[in-house]
Structure formats: C-alpha cells, structure tokens
Amino acid sequence: MLEDLMELMMARTLHPGDVEERQQRKEECVQVRTRLKRKRTEMESEARRNLTLRSGSGGLPPPPASSSSSPAPPS
C-alpha cells in the first residue's frame, strides 16, 4: 500500500516548468487583485464624494477627508 501511495505521489509531482508557470500565474493574480482593490477604493471614495456633494446639508454626514473642503453651516 505504501508503494502505491509513493507511486501516486510521484505521478502527481509537477515538473519544474509547471511550478514556475503556476508561481507566475499566482503573482499575476495577486497583481490584478491589488489593482482591483485600488480601483474599488478609488471608486468608493469618489461615490462618497458625489453623495456628499449631492446631499448638501441633509443626508449622510461628510467623511472627515472632505469635511474641510465642503462648507457646512454650523447648527
């Protein structure tokens, strides 16, 4: 049984080229994921800015970053 297991493991062993290709693909996935996260963050902050501009004084309170740029009347 142990021999069968060893044989199975050897048959499933990847060739060096496969390992490099898999590593390369993994790195590309990480890069794409990072780009998408950055893009999503940009889009979310843009959406927040648009919401605060549209809502004016009523609606959501402006996030701390844009509170200095948008003049809110003191209540």
PyMOL Python script that loads the backbone (N, CA, C, O; Angstrom):
from pymol import cmd

cmd.read_pdbstr("""\
ATOM      1  N   MET A   1       0.831  -1.203   0.000  1.00  0.00           N
ATOM      2  CA  MET A   1       0.000   0.000   0.000  1.00  0.00           C
ATOM      3  C   MET A   1       0.864   1.250   0.000  1.00  0.00           C
ATOM      4  O   MET A   1       0.557   2.220  -0.693  1.00  0.00           O
ATOM      5  N   LEU A   2       1.941   1.232   0.773  1.00  0.00           N
ATOM      6  CA  LEU A   2       2.833   2.384   0.833  1.00  0.00           C
ATOM      7  C   LEU A   2       3.479   2.626  -0.528  1.00  0.00           C
ATOM      8  O   LEU A   2       3.668   3.770  -0.942  1.00  0.00           O
ATOM      9  N   GLU A   3       3.818   1.530  -1.222  1.00  0.00           N
ATOM     10  CA  GLU A   3       4.414   1.673  -2.553  1.00  0.00           C
ATOM     11  C   GLU A   3       3.421   2.341  -3.507  1.00  0.00           C
ATOM     12  O   GLU A   3       3.793   3.196  -4.310  1.00  0.00           O
ATOM     13  N   ASP A   4       2.157   1.937  -3.404  1.00  0.00           N
ATOM     14  CA  ASP A   4       1.126   2.534  -4.260  1.00  0.00           C
ATOM     15  C   ASP A   4       1.010   4.032  -3.997  1.00  0.00           C
ATOM     16  O   ASP A   4       0.875   4.839  -4.917  1.00  0.00           O
ATOM     17  N   LEU A   5       1.067   4.375  -2.718  1.00  0.00           N
ATOM     18  CA  LEU A   5       0.963   5.779  -2.344  1.00  0.00           C
ATOM     19  C   LEU A   5       2.155   6.561  -2.884  1.00  0.00           C
ATOM     20  O   LEU A   5       1.993   7.662  -3.409  1.00  0.00           O
ATOM     21  N   MET A   6       3.349   5.992  -2.754  1.00  0.00           N
ATOM     22  CA  MET A   6       4.556   6.660  -3.256  1.00  0.00           C
ATOM     23  C   MET A   6       4.471   6.833  -4.770  1.00  0.00           C
ATOM     24  O   MET A   6       4.840   7.878  -5.308  1.00  0.00           O
ATOM     25  N   GLU A   7       3.984   5.807  -5.444  1.00  0.00           N
ATOM     26  CA  GLU A   7       3.864   5.872  -6.901  1.00  0.00           C
ATOM     27  C   GLU A   7       2.871   6.959  -7.305  1.00  0.00           C
ATOM     28  O   GLU A   7       3.102   7.706  -8.256  1.00  0.00           O
ATOM     29  N   LEU A   8       1.773   7.036  -6.574  1.00  0.00           N
ATOM     30  CA  LEU A   8       0.768   8.052  -6.848  1.00  0.00           C
ATOM     31  C   LEU A   8       1.354   9.445  -6.642  1.00  0.00           C
ATOM     32  O   LEU A   8       1.116  10.350  -7.442  1.00  0.00           O
ATOM     33  N   MET A   9       2.120   9.611  -5.570  1.00  0.00           N
ATOM     34  CA  MET A   9       2.733  10.907  -5.288  1.00  0.00           C
ATOM     35  C   MET A   9       3.719  11.277  -6.395  1.00  0.00           C
ATOM     36  O   MET A   9       3.764  12.432  -6.819  1.00  0.00           O
ATOM     37  N   MET A  10       4.494  10.329  -6.858  1.00  0.00           N
ATOM     38  CA  MET A  10       5.464  10.594  -7.919  1.00  0.00           C
ATOM     39  C   MET A  10       4.743  10.954  -9.214  1.00  0.00           C
ATOM     40  O   MET A  10       5.202  11.822  -9.957  1.00  0.00           O
ATOM     41  N   ALA A  11       3.632  10.302  -9.486  1.00  0.00           N
ATOM     42  CA  ALA A  11       2.880  10.574 -10.711  1.00  0.00           C
ATOM     43  C   ALA A  11       2.270  11.974 -10.662  1.00  0.00           C
ATOM     44  O   ALA A  11       2.103  12.627 -11.692  1.00  0.00           O
ATOM     45  N   ARG A  12       1.942  12.421  -9.453  1.00  0.00           N
ATOM     46  CA  ARG A  12       1.301  13.728  -9.322  1.00  0.00           C
ATOM     47  C   ARG A  12       2.313  14.859  -9.183  1.00  0.00           C
ATOM     48  O   ARG A  12       1.934  16.030  -9.162  1.00  0.00           O
ATOM     49  N   THR A  13       3.596  14.519  -9.087  1.00  0.00           N
ATOM     50  CA  THR A  13       4.622  15.542  -8.925  1.00  0.00           C
ATOM     51  C   THR A  13       4.657  16.443 -10.153  1.00  0.00           C
ATOM     52  O   THR A  13       4.590  15.968 -11.286  1.00  0.00           O
ATOM     53  N   LEU A  14       4.761  17.724  -9.922  1.00  0.00           N
ATOM     54  CA  LEU A  14       4.793  18.691 -11.021  1.00  0.00           C
ATOM     55  C   LEU A  14       6.198  18.794 -11.589  1.00  0.00           C
ATOM     56  O   LEU A  14       7.186  18.617 -10.876  1.00  0.00           O
ATOM     57  N   HIS A  15       6.270  19.075 -12.852  1.00  0.00           N
ATOM     58  CA  HIS A  15       7.558  19.330 -13.480  1.00  0.00           C
ATOM     59  C   HIS A  15       8.003  20.737 -13.101  1.00  0.00           C
ATOM     60  O   HIS A  15       7.166  21.588 -12.799  1.00  0.00           O
ATOM     61  N   PRO A  16       9.326  20.994 -13.112  1.00  0.00           N
ATOM     62  CA  PRO A  16       9.825  22.334 -12.747  1.00  0.00           C
ATOM     63  C   PRO A  16       9.163  23.456 -13.538  1.00  0.00           C
ATOM     64  O   PRO A  16       8.880  24.515 -12.980  1.00  0.00           O
ATOM     65  N   GLY A  17       8.917  23.247 -14.804  1.00  0.00           N
ATOM     66  CA  GLY A  17       8.262  24.261 -15.627  1.00  0.00           C
ATOM     67  C   GLY A  17       6.858  24.569 -15.134  1.00  0.00           C
ATOM     68  O   GLY A  17       6.422  25.720 -15.138  1.00  0.00           O
ATOM     69  N   ASP A  18       6.144  23.507 -14.702  1.00  0.00           N
ATOM     70  CA  ASP A  18       4.791  23.689 -14.182  1.00  0.00           C
ATOM     71  C   ASP A  18       4.798  24.537 -12.924  1.00  0.00           C
ATOM     72  O   ASP A  18       3.938  25.396 -12.732  1.00  0.00           O
ATOM     73  N   VAL A  19       5.788  24.281 -12.062  1.00  0.00           N
ATOM     74  CA  VAL A  19       5.883  25.028 -10.809  1.00  0.00           C
ATOM     75  C   VAL A  19       6.120  26.506 -11.102  1.00  0.00           C
ATOM     76  O   VAL A  19       5.486  27.377 -10.505  1.00  0.00           O
ATOM     77  N   GLU A  20       7.043  26.779 -12.029  1.00  0.00           N
ATOM     78  CA  GLU A  20       7.339  28.174 -12.384  1.00  0.00           C
ATOM     79  C   GLU A  20       6.106  28.846 -12.990  1.00  0.00           C
ATOM     80  O   GLU A  20       5.789  29.992 -12.672  1.00  0.00           O
ATOM     81  N   GLU A  21       5.418  28.115 -13.866  1.00  0.00           N
ATOM     82  CA  GLU A  21       4.234  28.670 -14.520  1.00  0.00           C
ATOM     83  C   GLU A  21       3.144  28.965 -13.491  1.00  0.00           C
ATOM     84  O   GLU A  21       2.479  29.999 -13.550  1.00  0.00           O
ATOM     85  N   ARG A  22       2.976  28.039 -12.550  1.00  0.00           N
ATOM     86  CA  ARG A  22       1.959  28.232 -11.516  1.00  0.00           C
ATOM     87  C   ARG A  22       2.308  29.430 -10.635  1.00  0.00           C
ATOM     88  O   ARG A  22       1.433  30.213 -10.265  1.00  0.00           O
ATOM     89  N   GLN A  23       3.592  29.567 -10.304  1.00  0.00           N
ATOM     90  CA  GLN A  23       4.038  30.697  -9.483  1.00  0.00           C
ATOM     91  C   GLN A  23       3.800  32.013 -10.224  1.00  0.00           C
ATOM     92  O   GLN A  23       3.354  32.997  -9.634  1.00  0.00           O
ATOM     93  N   GLN A  24       4.103  32.017 -11.524  1.00  0.00           N
ATOM     94  CA  GLN A  24       3.914  33.211 -12.343  1.00  0.00           C
ATOM     95  C   GLN A  24       2.433  33.592 -12.390  1.00  0.00           C
ATOM     96  O   GLN A  24       2.076  34.763 -12.262  1.00  0.00           O
ATOM     97  N   ARG A  25       1.582  32.584 -12.576  1.00  0.00           N
ATOM     98  CA  ARG A  25       0.146  32.829 -12.626  1.00  0.00           C
ATOM     99  C   ARG A  25      -0.350  33.381 -11.292  1.00  0.00           C
ATOM    100  O   ARG A  25      -1.202  34.270 -11.251  1.00  0.00           O
ATOM    101  N   LYS A  26       0.200  32.837 -10.197  1.00  0.00           N
ATOM    102  CA  LYS A  26      -0.207  33.295  -8.870  1.00  0.00           C
ATOM    103  C   LYS A  26       0.178  34.757  -8.673  1.00  0.00           C
ATOM    104  O   LYS A  26      -0.599  35.540  -8.126  1.00  0.00           O
ATOM    105  N   GLU A  27       1.387  35.124  -9.123  1.00  0.00           N
ATOM    106  CA  GLU A  27       1.843  36.510  -8.998  1.00  0.00           C
ATOM    107  C   GLU A  27       0.964  37.446  -9.830  1.00  0.00           C
ATOM    108  O   GLU A  27       0.628  38.544  -9.383  1.00  0.00           O
ATOM    109  N   GLU A  28       0.593  37.016 -11.032  1.00  0.00           N
ATOM    110  CA  GLU A  28      -0.284  37.829 -11.878  1.00  0.00           C
ATOM    111  C   GLU A  28      -1.636  38.032 -11.199  1.00  0.00           C
ATOM    112  O   GLU A  28      -2.193  39.129 -11.233  1.00  0.00           O
ATOM    113  N   CYS A  29      -2.162  36.975 -10.583  1.00  0.00           N
ATOM    114  CA  CYS A  29      -3.446  37.083  -9.881  1.00  0.00           C
ATOM    115  C   CYS A  29      -3.350  38.090  -8.746  1.00  0.00           C
ATOM    116  O   CYS A  29      -4.266  38.884  -8.532  1.00  0.00           O
ATOM    117  N   VAL A  30      -2.239  38.055  -8.020  1.00  0.00           N
ATOM    118  CA  VAL A  30      -2.050  38.991  -6.905  1.00  0.00           C
ATOM    119  C   VAL A  30      -2.009  40.418  -7.426  1.00  0.00           C
ATOM    120  O   VAL A  30      -2.609  41.316  -6.836  1.00  0.00           O
ATOM    121  N   GLN A  31      -1.293  40.631  -8.545  1.00  0.00           N
ATOM    122  CA  GLN A  31      -1.198  41.976  -9.124  1.00  0.00           C
ATOM    123  C   GLN A  31      -2.571  42.476  -9.560  1.00  0.00           C
ATOM    124  O   GLN A  31      -2.930  43.623  -9.293  1.00  0.00           O
ATOM    125  N   VAL A  32      -3.333  41.624 -10.226  1.00  0.00           N
ATOM    126  CA  VAL A  32      -4.665  42.013 -10.695  1.00  0.00           C
ATOM    127  C   VAL A  32      -5.562  42.323  -9.507  1.00  0.00           C
ATOM    128  O   VAL A  32      -6.306  43.305  -9.516  1.00  0.00           O
ATOM    129  N   ARG A  33      -5.484  41.464  -8.468  1.00  0.00           N
ATOM    130  CA  ARG A  33      -6.311  41.674  -7.284  1.00  0.00           C
ATOM    131  C   ARG A  33      -5.975  43.003  -6.622  1.00  0.00           C
ATOM    132  O   ARG A  33      -6.867  43.730  -6.184  1.00  0.00           O
ATOM    133  N   THR A  34      -4.676  43.320  -6.551  1.00  0.00           N
ATOM    134  CA  THR A  34      -4.247  44.584  -5.946  1.00  0.00           C
ATOM    135  C   THR A  34      -4.781  45.761  -6.748  1.00  0.00           C
ATOM    136  O   THR A  34      -5.280  46.734  -6.183  1.00  0.00           O
ATOM    137  N   ARG A  35      -4.672  45.665  -8.090  1.00  0.00           N
ATOM    138  CA  ARG A  35      -5.191  46.743  -8.947  1.00  0.00           C
ATOM    139  C   ARG A  35      -6.691  46.926  -8.743  1.00  0.00           C
ATOM    140  O   ARG A  35      -7.178  48.053  -8.649  1.00  0.00           O
ATOM    141  N   LEU A  36      -7.424  45.810  -8.675  1.00  0.00           N
ATOM    142  CA  LEU A  36      -8.871  45.887  -8.499  1.00  0.00           C
ATOM    143  C   LEU A  36      -9.233  46.499  -7.153  1.00  0.00           C
ATOM    144  O   LEU A  36     -10.164  47.299  -7.062  1.00  0.00           O
ATOM    145  N   LYS A  37      -8.492  46.123  -6.100  1.00  0.00           N
ATOM    146  CA  LYS A  37      -8.759  46.699  -4.779  1.00  0.00           C
ATOM    147  C   LYS A  37      -8.546  48.200  -4.808  1.00  0.00           C
ATOM    148  O   LYS A  37      -9.349  48.963  -4.271  1.00  0.00           O
ATOM    149  N   ARG A  38      -7.438  48.627  -5.449  1.00  0.00           N
ATOM    150  CA  ARG A  38      -7.125  50.057  -5.526  1.00  0.00           C
ATOM    151  C   ARG A  38      -8.230  50.791  -6.281  1.00  0.00           C
ATOM    152  O   ARG A  38      -8.694  51.848  -5.854  1.00  0.00           O
ATOM    153  N   LYS A  39      -8.645  50.209  -7.416  1.00  0.00           N
ATOM    154  CA  LYS A  39      -9.693  50.813  -8.240  1.00  0.00           C
ATOM    155  C   LYS A  39     -10.996  50.899  -7.451  1.00  0.00           C
ATOM    156  O   LYS A  39     -11.701  51.907  -7.509  1.00  0.00           O
ATOM    157  N   ARG A  40     -11.311  49.834  -6.713  1.00  0.00           N
ATOM    158  CA  ARG A  40     -12.547  49.815  -5.930  1.00  0.00           C
ATOM    159  C   ARG A  40     -12.507  50.893  -4.853  1.00  0.00           C
ATOM    160  O   ARG A  40     -13.499  51.585  -4.627  1.00  0.00           O
ATOM    161  N   THR A  41     -11.370  51.036  -4.194  1.00  0.00           N
ATOM    162  CA  THR A  41     -11.231  52.065  -3.163  1.00  0.00           C
ATOM    163  C   THR A  41     -11.422  53.444  -3.764  1.00  0.00           C
ATOM    164  O   THR A  41     -12.108  54.289  -3.189  1.00  0.00           O
ATOM    165  N   GLU A  42     -10.807  53.676  -4.934  1.00  0.00           N
ATOM    166  CA  GLU A  42     -10.959  54.967  -5.612  1.00  0.00           C
ATOM    167  C   GLU A  42     -12.425  55.227  -5.948  1.00  0.00           C
ATOM    168  O   GLU A  42     -12.935  56.324  -5.722  1.00  0.00           O
ATOM    169  N   MET A  43     -13.095  54.215  -6.488  1.00  0.00           N
ATOM    170  CA  MET A  43     -14.491  54.380  -6.885  1.00  0.00           C
ATOM    171  C   MET A  43     -15.385  54.626  -5.671  1.00  0.00           C
ATOM    172  O   MET A  43     -16.314  55.432  -5.732  1.00  0.00           O
ATOM    173  N   GLU A  44     -15.100  53.925  -4.560  1.00  0.00           N
ATOM    174  CA  GLU A  44     -15.905  54.119  -3.352  1.00  0.00           C
ATOM    175  C   GLU A  44     -15.736  55.530  -2.807  1.00  0.00           C
ATOM    176  O   GLU A  44     -16.713  56.166  -2.412  1.00  0.00           O
ATOM    177  N   SER A  45     -14.499  56.023  -2.785  1.00  0.00           N
ATOM    178  CA  SER A  45     -14.285  57.371  -2.259  1.00  0.00           C
ATOM    179  C   SER A  45     -14.916  58.410  -3.187  1.00  0.00           C
ATOM    180  O   SER A  45     -15.450  59.420  -2.729  1.00  0.00           O
ATOM    181  N   GLU A  46     -14.847  58.153  -4.492  1.00  0.00           N
ATOM    182  CA  GLU A  46     -15.492  59.038  -5.469  1.00  0.00           C
ATOM    183  C   GLU A  46     -17.007  59.058  -5.240  1.00  0.00           C
ATOM    184  O   GLU A  46     -17.635  60.117  -5.259  1.00  0.00           O
ATOM    185  N   ALA A  47     -17.576  57.885  -5.024  1.00  0.00           N
ATOM    186  CA  ALA A  47     -19.021  57.790  -4.786  1.00  0.00           C
ATOM    187  C   ALA A  47     -19.397  58.533  -3.507  1.00  0.00           C
ATOM    188  O   ALA A  47     -20.423  59.210  -3.452  1.00  0.00           O
ATOM    189  N   ARG A  48     -18.556  58.401  -2.477  1.00  0.00           N
ATOM    190  CA  ARG A  48     -18.828  59.107  -1.224  1.00  0.00           C
ATOM    191  C   ARG A  48     -18.794  60.609  -1.441  1.00  0.00           C
ATOM    192  O   ARG A  48     -19.640  61.344  -0.932  1.00  0.00           O
ATOM    193  N   ARG A  49     -17.789  61.060  -2.215  1.00  0.00           N
ATOM    194  CA  ARG A  49     -17.683  62.499  -2.504  1.00  0.00           C
ATOM    195  C   ARG A  49     -18.931  62.977  -3.237  1.00  0.00           C
ATOM    196  O   ARG A  49     -19.504  64.010  -2.891  1.00  0.00           O
ATOM    197  N   ASN A  50     -19.349  62.221  -4.249  1.00  0.00           N
ATOM    198  CA  ASN A  50     -20.539  62.596  -5.020  1.00  0.00           C
ATOM    199  C   ASN A  50     -21.779  62.642  -4.140  1.00  0.00           C
ATOM    200  O   ASN A  50     -22.610  63.539  -4.280  1.00  0.00           O
ATOM    201  N   LEU A  51     -21.905  61.680  -3.236  1.00  0.00           N
ATOM    202  CA  LEU A  51     -23.060  61.656  -2.339  1.00  0.00           C
ATOM    203  C   LEU A  51     -23.081  62.894  -1.460  1.00  0.00           C
ATOM    204  O   LEU A  51     -24.128  63.515  -1.278  1.00  0.00           O
ATOM    205  N   THR A  52     -21.920  63.255  -0.915  1.00  0.00           N
ATOM    206  CA  THR A  52     -21.884  64.408  -0.011  1.00  0.00           C
ATOM    207  C   THR A  52     -22.144  65.693  -0.788  1.00  0.00           C
ATOM    208  O   THR A  52     -22.770  66.614  -0.263  1.00  0.00           O
ATOM    209  N   LEU A  53     -21.673  65.769  -2.028  1.00  0.00           N
ATOM    210  CA  LEU A  53     -21.919  66.965  -2.836  1.00  0.00           C
ATOM    211  C   LEU A  53     -23.400  67.091  -3.157  1.00  0.00           C
ATOM    212  O   LEU A  53     -23.968  68.180  -3.080  1.00  0.00           O
ATOM    213  N   ARG A  54     -24.032  65.962  -3.520  1.00  0.00           N
ATOM    214  CA  ARG A  54     -25.436  65.973  -3.896  1.00  0.00           C
ATOM    215  C   ARG A  54     -26.343  66.224  -2.700  1.00  0.00           C
ATOM    216  O   ARG A  54     -27.306  66.986  -2.790  1.00  0.00           O
ATOM    217  N   SER A  55     -26.029  65.580  -1.580  1.00  0.00           N
ATOM    218  CA  SER A  55     -26.942  65.661  -0.437  1.00  0.00           C
ATOM    219  C   SER A  55     -26.874  67.012   0.256  1.00  0.00           C
ATOM    220  O   SER A  55     -27.840  67.419   0.901  1.00  0.00           O
ATOM    221  N   GLY A  56     -25.754  67.715   0.137  1.00  0.00           N
ATOM    222  CA  GLY A  56     -25.627  69.030   0.779  1.00  0.00           C
ATOM    223  C   GLY A  56     -25.660  68.906   2.286  1.00  0.00           C
ATOM    224  O   GLY A  56     -24.885  68.143   2.862  1.00  0.00           O
ATOM    225  N   SER A  57     -26.552  69.648   2.937  1.00  0.00           N
ATOM    226  CA  SER A  57     -26.609  69.610   4.398  1.00  0.00           C
ATOM    227  C   SER A  57     -27.417  68.409   4.884  1.00  0.00           C
ATOM    228  O   SER A  57     -27.134  67.875   5.956  1.00  0.00           O
ATOM    229  N   GLY A  58     -28.414  67.975   4.118  1.00  0.00           N
ATOM    230  CA  GLY A  58     -29.226  66.838   4.524  1.00  0.00           C
ATOM    231  C   GLY A  58     -28.638  65.543   4.019  1.00  0.00           C
ATOM    232  O   GLY A  58     -27.966  65.527   2.988  1.00  0.00           O
ATOM    233  N   GLY A  59     -28.879  64.453   4.728  1.00  0.00           N
ATOM    234  CA  GLY A  59     -28.393  63.161   4.276  1.00  0.00           C
ATOM    235  C   GLY A  59     -27.207  62.694   5.085  1.00  0.00           C
ATOM    236  O   GLY A  59     -27.129  62.944   6.288  1.00  0.00           O
ATOM    237  N   LEU A  60     -26.288  62.019   4.432  1.00  0.00           N
ATOM    238  CA  LEU A  60     -25.138  61.459   5.130  1.00  0.00           C
ATOM    239  C   LEU A  60     -24.179  62.547   5.573  1.00  0.00           C
ATOM    240  O   LEU A  60     -23.972  63.524   4.853  1.00  0.00           O
ATOM    241  N   PRO A  61     -23.588  62.388   6.756  1.00  0.00           N
ATOM    242  CA  PRO A  61     -22.554  63.344   7.158  1.00  0.00           C
ATOM    243  C   PRO A  61     -21.320  63.160   6.283  1.00  0.00           C
ATOM    244  O   PRO A  61     -20.977  62.026   5.947  1.00  0.00           O
ATOM    245  N   PRO A  62     -20.650  64.234   5.909  1.00  0.00           N
ATOM    246  CA  PRO A  62     -19.479  64.099   5.039  1.00  0.00           C
ATOM    247  C   PRO A  62     -18.350  63.375   5.759  1.00  0.00           C
ATOM    248  O   PRO A  62     -18.174  63.549   6.965  1.00  0.00           O
ATOM    249  N   PRO A  63     -17.575  62.557   5.026  1.00  0.00           N
ATOM    250  CA  PRO A  63     -16.423  61.889   5.641  1.00  0.00           C
ATOM    251  C   PRO A  63     -15.383  62.917   6.076  1.00  0.00           C
ATOM    252  O   PRO A  63     -15.332  64.014   5.519  1.00  0.00           O
ATOM    253  N   PRO A  64     -14.547  62.576   7.072  1.00  0.00           N
ATOM    254  CA  PRO A  64     -13.571  63.533   7.612  1.00  0.00           C
ATOM    255  C   PRO A  64     -12.664  64.162   6.553  1.00  0.00           C
ATOM    256  O   PRO A  64     -12.274  65.322   6.683  1.00  0.00           O
ATOM    257  N   ALA A  65     -12.327  63.406   5.508  1.00  0.00           N
ATOM    258  CA  ALA A  65     -11.396  63.910   4.491  1.00  0.00           C
ATOM    259  C   ALA A  65     -11.991  65.104   3.742  1.00  0.00           C
ATOM    260  O   ALA A  65     -11.279  66.068   3.463  1.00  0.00           O
ATOM    261  N   SER A  66     -13.291  65.055   3.410  1.00  0.00           N
ATOM    262  CA  SER A  66     -13.881  66.124   2.607  1.00  0.00           C
ATOM    263  C   SER A  66     -14.607  67.164   3.453  1.00  0.00           C
ATOM    264  O   SER A  66     -15.148  68.126   2.908  1.00  0.00           O
ATOM    265  N   SER A  67     -14.630  66.991   4.777  1.00  0.00           N
ATOM    266  CA  SER A  67     -15.369  67.932   5.624  1.00  0.00           C
ATOM    267  C   SER A  67     -14.736  69.323   5.581  1.00  0.00           C
ATOM    268  O   SER A  67     -15.432  70.328   5.726  1.00  0.00           O
ATOM    269  N   SER A  68     -13.413  69.380   5.381  1.00  0.00           N
ATOM    270  CA  SER A  68     -12.744  70.684   5.340  1.00  0.00           C
ATOM    271  C   SER A  68     -13.056  71.420   4.034  1.00  0.00           C
ATOM    272  O   SER A  68     -13.121  72.649   4.018  1.00  0.00           O
ATOM    273  N   SER A  69     -13.250  70.667   2.930  1.00  0.00           N
ATOM    274  CA  SER A  69     -13.472  71.308   1.638  1.00  0.00           C
ATOM    275  C   SER A  69     -14.933  71.718   1.444  1.00  0.00           C
ATOM    276  O   SER A  69     -15.206  72.692   0.742  1.00  0.00           O
ATOM    277  N   SER A  70     -15.879  70.991   2.056  1.00  0.00           N
ATOM    278  CA  SER A  70     -17.291  71.346   1.882  1.00  0.00           C
ATOM    279  C   SER A  70     -17.755  72.189   3.068  1.00  0.00           C
ATOM    280  O   SER A  70     -17.760  71.710   4.201  1.00  0.00           O
ATOM    281  N   PRO A  71     -18.146  73.440   2.816  1.00  0.00           N
ATOM    282  CA  PRO A  71     -18.581  74.303   3.922  1.00  0.00           C
ATOM    283  C   PRO A  71     -19.956  73.895   4.436  1.00  0.00           C
ATOM    284  O   PRO A  71     -20.950  74.003   3.718  1.00  0.00           O
ATOM    285  N   ALA A  72     -20.012  73.421   5.691  1.00  0.00           N
ATOM    286  CA  ALA A  72     -21.277  73.022   6.295  1.00  0.00           C
ATOM    287  C   ALA A  72     -21.716  74.106   7.265  1.00  0.00           C
ATOM    288  O   ALA A  72     -20.916  74.555   8.087  1.00  0.00           O
ATOM    289  N   PRO A  73     -22.973  74.538   7.187  1.00  0.00           N
ATOM    290  CA  PRO A  73     -23.450  75.590   8.099  1.00  0.00           C
ATOM    291  C   PRO A  73     -23.475  75.086   9.539  1.00  0.00           C
ATOM    292  O   PRO A  73     -23.976  73.991   9.797  1.00  0.00           O
ATOM    293  N   PRO A  74     -22.948  75.860  10.476  1.00  0.00           N
ATOM    294  CA  PRO A  74     -22.949  75.402  11.879  1.00  0.00           C
ATOM    295  C   PRO A  74     -24.366  75.364  12.427  1.00  0.00           C
ATOM    296  O   PRO A  74     -25.145  76.297  12.235  1.00  0.00           O
ATOM    297  N   SER A  75     -24.694  74.263  13.118  1.00  0.00           N
ATOM    298  CA  SER A  75     -26.058  74.118  13.630  1.00  0.00           C
ATOM    299  C   SER A  75     -26.111  74.410  15.124  1.00  0.00           C
ATOM    300  O   SER A  75     -27.181  74.338  15.729  1.00  0.00           O
TER     301      SER A  75
END
""", "prot")
cmd.dss("prot")
cmd.show_as("cartoon", "prot")
cmd.util.cbc("prot")
cmd.orient("prot")
